[in-house]
Amino acid sequence: MNLSPHFTLAELTHTNSGLSNNPTDAEVKSLTALCTTLLEPVRLKFGPVSIHSGYRGPLVNARIGGSKTSQHMKGEAADFHCSGAQLEDVMKWIVTESGLHYGQVILEGHTAGEPTWIHLSLGAPYRVGSQCQQALVFDGRNYLQYK
C-alpha cells in the first residue's frame, strides 16, 4: 500500500524486532500525512530517503527502548537518511530553508561519534505550541539546541 508517491506502508512499519507492528487506521492516516508533508519534500530535494524507523507499536517501541511518549507510536515520526546527501546538509535545509512545518527534527543516532540519521516528526495539529519547530542535536548523551 502506498502512503505517498515514494513511500509505502511496508517501509514505514518495517521492524527487525520479530514483533507484530500493525498500525490502526488512524495511525496509517498519520503516516500518510508524515510522508506527504515532510518526507516527500525531503526526497524531492535530496533524492531517495532510507527509512530506519517509522511506525512503532507500543511493544516494538518498548523493545528498542524508545520514549514512552514517542510520536513513532502514533505514526507521526520517522528516522531516516538520504544516501545522496550529508545528514548535516539535510538537517540545515529542513531547519533554515525548507519552510516545512514539523514538530521535531533531530540529528541523532551515533556511530563512532557521528550522527547516523535524522528524526523528523509532524507538527501541528499533532504537536502544539512550543513543541513545534524544535530543532535538536543528540550528542550521544544530551539533546542540545541545533545551531
C-alpha positions as CSV (number, residue, x, y, z in Angstrom):
1,M,0.0,0.0,0.0
2,N,1.4,3.4,-1.0
3,L,1.2,6.2,1.6
4,S,2.5,8.7,-0.9
5,P,4.2,8.6,-4.4
6,H,7.5,7.3,-3.0
7,F,6.7,5.7,0.4
8,T,4.9,2.5,1.3
9,L,3.2,1.3,4.4
10,A,5.6,-1.7,4.4
11,E,8.7,0.5,4.7
12,L,7.2,2.8,7.3
13,T,6.2,-0.2,9.5
14,H,9.3,-2.5,9.0
15,T,10.9,-3.8,12.2
16,N,13.6,-6.3,13.0
17,S,12.1,-6.9,16.4
18,G,10.2,-10.0,15.4
19,L,7.1,-8.4,16.9
20,S,3.8,-7.6,15.1
21,N,3.8,-3.9,14.1
22,N,0.4,-3.2,12.5
23,P,-0.9,0.4,12.7
24,T,-4.5,1.3,13.2
25,D,-6.4,3.3,10.5
26,A,-5.7,6.5,12.5
27,E,-2.0,5.7,12.6
28,V,-2.0,5.0,8.8
29,K,-3.6,8.4,8.3
30,S,-0.8,10.0,10.4
31,L,1.8,8.1,8.4
32,T,0.3,9.3,5.2
33,A,0.5,12.9,6.5
34,L,4.1,12.4,7.5
35,C,5.0,11.0,4.1
36,T,3.2,13.6,2.0
37,T,4.0,16.8,4.0
38,L,7.5,16.0,5.3
39,L,9.3,13.0,3.7
40,E,8.2,13.7,0.1
41,P,9.7,17.3,0.1
42,V,12.9,15.9,1.6
43,R,13.0,13.3,-1.2
44,L,12.3,15.9,-3.9
45,K,15.3,18.0,-2.6
46,F,17.8,15.2,-1.8
47,G,16.7,12.0,-3.7
48,P,15.9,8.6,-2.2
49,V,15.1,8.5,1.5
50,S,16.1,5.4,3.5
51,I,13.7,4.9,6.5
52,H,15.4,3.5,9.6
53,S,12.2,3.5,11.7
54,G,8.7,4.8,11.1
55,Y,5.7,3.5,13.0
56,R,6.5,1.5,16.1
57,G,3.7,-0.2,18.0
58,P,4.0,0.0,21.8
59,L,5.7,-3.4,22.1
60,V,8.2,-2.6,19.4
61,N,8.9,0.8,20.9
62,A,9.4,-0.8,24.3
63,R,11.7,-3.5,22.9
64,I,14.0,-0.9,21.3
65,G,14.0,1.4,24.3
66,G,12.0,4.2,22.7
67,S,10.5,7.1,24.6
68,K,7.2,6.3,26.3
69,T,5.7,9.3,24.5
70,S,7.3,8.7,21.1
71,Q,5.5,10.1,18.1
72,H,6.6,6.9,16.3
73,M,3.9,5.1,18.3
74,K,1.3,7.3,16.7
75,G,2.7,7.1,13.1
76,E,3.8,10.7,13.4
77,A,7.6,10.3,13.1
78,A,10.3,8.7,11.0
79,D,14.1,8.3,11.3
80,F,15.9,8.4,8.0
81,H,18.9,9.3,5.9
82,C,19.4,10.3,2.3
83,S,22.1,8.2,0.7
84,G,23.0,11.0,-1.7
85,A,23.4,13.8,0.9
86,Q,25.2,14.5,4.1
87,L,23.0,14.5,7.2
88,E,24.1,18.0,8.2
89,D,23.1,19.3,4.8
90,V,19.6,17.7,5.0
91,M,19.2,19.0,8.6
92,K,20.2,22.5,7.7
93,W,17.8,22.6,4.7
94,I,14.9,21.4,6.8
95,V,15.5,23.9,9.6
96,T,16.6,27.0,7.6
97,E,15.4,26.8,4.1
98,S,12.5,24.3,3.6
99,G,9.6,26.1,5.1
100,L,8.4,22.7,6.4
101,H,6.1,22.7,9.4
102,Y,7.5,19.9,11.6
103,G,7.2,19.0,15.3
104,Q,10.8,18.0,15.9
105,V,13.8,17.5,13.7
106,I,16.7,15.8,15.5
107,L,20.1,14.9,14.2
108,E,20.7,11.7,16.1
109,G,21.8,8.1,16.2
110,H,25.6,7.8,16.7
111,T,28.2,5.5,15.3
112,A,31.8,6.4,16.2
113,G,30.7,9.8,17.4
114,E,28.9,10.7,14.2
115,P,25.1,11.1,13.7
116,T,23.6,8.3,11.6
117,W,20.0,9.5,11.0
118,I,17.5,12.4,11.2
119,H,14.4,12.1,13.3
120,L,11.5,14.1,11.7
121,S,8.0,14.4,13.2
122,L,4.7,16.0,12.4
123,G,3.9,19.4,13.8
124,A,0.5,21.0,14.5
125,P,-2.1,19.7,15.0
126,Y,-0.2,16.6,16.1
127,R,2.1,18.6,18.3
128,V,1.3,22.1,19.7
129,G,2.9,25.3,20.7
130,S,6.5,25.2,21.9
131,Q,6.6,21.5,20.9
132,C,6.7,22.5,17.2
133,Q,9.6,23.6,15.1
134,Q,12.1,22.1,17.6
135,A,15.5,21.6,16.1
136,L,17.8,19.5,18.2
137,V,21.1,17.5,18.0
138,F,21.7,14.4,20.1
139,D,25.4,14.3,21.1
140,G,25.2,10.7,22.4
141,R,24.1,11.8,25.9
142,N,22.1,15.0,25.7
143,Y,19.7,16.8,23.4
144,L,21.1,20.2,22.5
145,Q,19.6,23.1,20.5
146,Y,20.6,22.9,16.8
147,K,22.5,25.9,15.8
